[in-house]
Amino acid sequence: MKFFASFIAILAVTVSANPLLEKRASVNDVANIGYATLNGGTSGGSGAAVVTVNSLSALTSAVAGNTKKVVVITGNISGTAIVKVGGNTTIVGRNGATLTGVGLRVLGVSNVIIRNLKINKVVGDAIGVQEASKVWIDHVELWSDLTHDKDYYDGLLDITHGVTEITVSYVHFHTHYKGTLVGHSDSNSSEDTKMTVTYAYNYFRNINSRTPSFRFGRGHIYNNVFDDNGDGINTRVGAQLLVQNNVWNAGNKKPLYSTDQGYAVATGNDFGGKSNTAPAGTFTSAPYPVSLIATGSVRSAVVGQAGATISI
């Protein structure tokens, strides 16, 4: 009995120290963090019948169209394809499900959840989100290699053409040239000024650039870890960023900087001995509830938790 009581006490301390630690999840989960929670939230296909797929043709068919649906991927699917994802869709991976050479495209739709997947070596964007709204990308691992030319693959996650209410959480970005881009060109302010993106609890490791590169719009970037990257957060052409309680190691060249009049409000960050050179902006408070992890605890809360690490 004493042993059991001691175990419960230790467990309680562990959970309280890592309030965002998540071991298990449901195919019916809805977005619970960041911009994806606003204006009715992002529920994907929650409540719909579950379809399980383990081939490229089955995946392509299962995620098409805007009918409410939950698609569970099992095993490893390889190919050379970009699969278009319809609206009102939840895609989840089970037991380390992996897409190799197969990317996902969320284009012109709303209400999409992508969770617990490994996606690698896609010629094109591993995940591309364009002209979309209400998207939650959570517990995903994205990578390729650094042996090909920097333009052989494209981005790991590109968010462009006026996307709103998107949250990127617990994603492990690594071993790639171009990480994640928000806003596709300097001349696209008419679409991209409205963009709203949250990056929270992500792990960026061994990425050459774009961690992220952010044009126009508003971005809330908090409680992320950045290790040994060639470039940092680049706020560009009028972007307004709120950058809070992130951690960089000494291997990053420039953690937070501006080009062409991008702005950032930065608080509570550990820049790994480097400096923030971005001018202060006007985005000072997120429009949704936020529970920041103390900077000294961010690394333990993110490293090992980001990626396809949950049980569904």
Secondary structure, DSSP 8 states (H G I E B T S, - for coil): -HHHHHHHHHHHHHHHH-TT--SB--TT----SGGGGSTT---TTTTS-EEEE-SHHHHHHHT-SSS-EEEEEEEEEEEEEEEEE-SSEEEEEEEEEEEEEEEEEEES-EEEEEES-EEE--SS-SEEEES-EEEEEES-EEE--SSS-TTTS-EEEEEESS-EEEEEES-EEEEEEEEEEESS-TT-HHHHTT-EEEEES-EEEEEEE-SSEEESSEEEEES-EEES-S--EEEETT-EEEEES-EE-TT-S-SEEEESS-EEEEES-B-TT--B-S---S--S-SS------HHHHHHHHTTTSSS--B-
